[in-house]
């Protein structure tokens, strides 16, 4: 009786090891996915904040100081710190005036695009994050 029990338990050791390996693998994948998508949300939030800062600069310096597109791009690049590569960001800022003029009461839009670079190569993501902010020239 004890011999049969030992044989049965010896066969269970291998299956427990396989189940543990599969479970740990899946757990690590879920943790990496959570980290990756949390980082993506953080970068998107930084982009949205940078676009908002660019619009705020444009609406305050719109008519009297005639805020140039390069000055607005500089504000966006200086505001976007942290996860973002500002050298890549500088060429992806678009400032537009939907009415075509820079008068008080006219809208201004700032669009910021950023090619997301994944933290790990396990998830081959090729995503371009984009945020647009709009305001009305006040001064």
C-alpha positions in Angstrom: 0.0 0.0 0.0 2.8 2.5 0.9 4.6 1.6 -2.4 1.6 2.4 -4.5 1.2 5.7 -2.7 4.8 6.7 -3.3 4.5 5.9 -7.0 1.4 8.0 -7.3 3.0 11.0 -5.4 6.2 10.7 -7.5 4.1 11.2 -10.7 2.4 14.3 -9.2 5.7 16.2 -8.7 6.3 16.7 -12.4 2.8 18.0 -13.0 3.0 20.4 -10.1 6.3 21.8 -11.6 4.7 22.3 -15.0 1.6 24.0 -13.6 3.8 26.3 -11.5 5.9 27.2 -14.6 2.9 28.0 -16.7 1.3 30.1 -13.9 4.4 32.1 -13.2 4.9 32.8 -16.9 1.4 34.1 -17.3 1.7 36.2 -14.1 4.9 37.8 -15.4 3.2 38.5 -18.7 0.3 40.2 -17.0 2.6 42.3 -14.8 4.6 43.4 -17.9 1.4 44.3 -19.7 0.2 46.4 -16.7 3.5 48.2 -16.5 3.6 48.8 -20.3 0.1 50.2 -20.5 0.5 52.3 -17.4 3.6 53.9 -18.9 1.6 54.5 -22.1 -1.1 56.3 -20.2 1.5 58.4 -18.4 3.1 59.4 -21.6 -0.3 60.3 -23.1 -1.1 62.4 -20.0 2.3 64.2 -20.4 1.4 64.9 -24.1 -2.0 66.3 -23.2 -0.5 68.6 -20.5 2.2 69.8 -23.0 -0.4 70.6 -25.6 -2.5 72.4 -23.0 0.6 74.5 -22.0 1.2 75.4 -25.6 -2.4 76.6 -26.1 -2.2 78.6 -22.9 0.9 80.3 -24.1 -0.7 81.0 -27.5 -3.9 82.5 -26.1 -2.1 84.8 -23.7 0.6 85.9 -26.1 -1.5 85.8 -29.3 -2.1 89.3 -30.5 0.1 91.8 -28.7 3.3 89.7 -28.7 2.4 87.7 -31.8 3.4 84.3 -30.4 5.3 82.5 -33.2 4.9 78.8 -33.9 8.5 78.2 -32.9 7.9 79.9 -29.5 4.8 77.7 -28.9 6.8 74.6 -29.9 9.5 75.7 -27.4 6.9 76.0 -24.6 5.6 72.5 -25.5 9.0 71.0 -25.5 10.0 72.6 -22.2 6.8 71.5 -20.5 7.1 67.9 -21.7 9.6 66.4 -19.3 9.8 63.0 -17.8 9.1 60.1 -20.0 9.2 62.0 -23.3 12.1 62.4 -25.7 11.9 66.1 -26.4 14.1 65.9 -29.5 11.5 63.7 -31.1 8.7 65.9 -29.8 10.0 69.2 -31.3 9.3 68.2 -34.9 5.8 66.8 -34.1 4.1 69.9 -32.7 1.5 71.5 -35.0 0.1 75.0 -34.3 -2.9 76.0 -36.4 -5.4 78.8 -36.4 -8.7 77.4 -37.8 -10.0 80.9 -38.8 -6.7 81.8 -40.4 -6.1 84.9 -38.3 -4.5 85.6 -34.9 -7.1 88.2 -33.6 -8.7 88.3 -30.2 -11.5 85.8 -30.1 -10.1 83.5 -32.7 -9.3 79.9 -31.9 -5.9 78.3 -31.8 -5.1 74.6 -31.8 -1.9 72.8 -30.7 -1.5 69.2 -31.7 1.3 67.1 -30.3 2.2 63.7 -31.7 4.7 61.2 -30.3 5.8 57.8 -31.5 5.5 55.5 -28.5 8.6 53.5 -27.7 7.8 50.4 -25.7 9.6 49.8 -22.5 10.0 46.1 -23.2 10.4 44.4 -26.6 8.0 41.6 -25.5 5.0 43.6 -26.6 5.8 44.9 -30.1 3.7 48.1 -30.0 3.8 50.6 -32.8 1.6 53.4 -31.6 1.6 57.1 -32.3 0.0 59.0 -29.4 -1.6 62.3 -30.2 -3.2 65.1 -28.2 -5.0 68.2 -29.5 -5.8 71.2 -27.3 -7.8 74.2 -28.4 -8.3 77.7 -26.9 -9.5 81.2 -27.8 -7.0 84.0 -28.1 -7.7 86.3 -25.1 -5.1 89.1 -25.3 
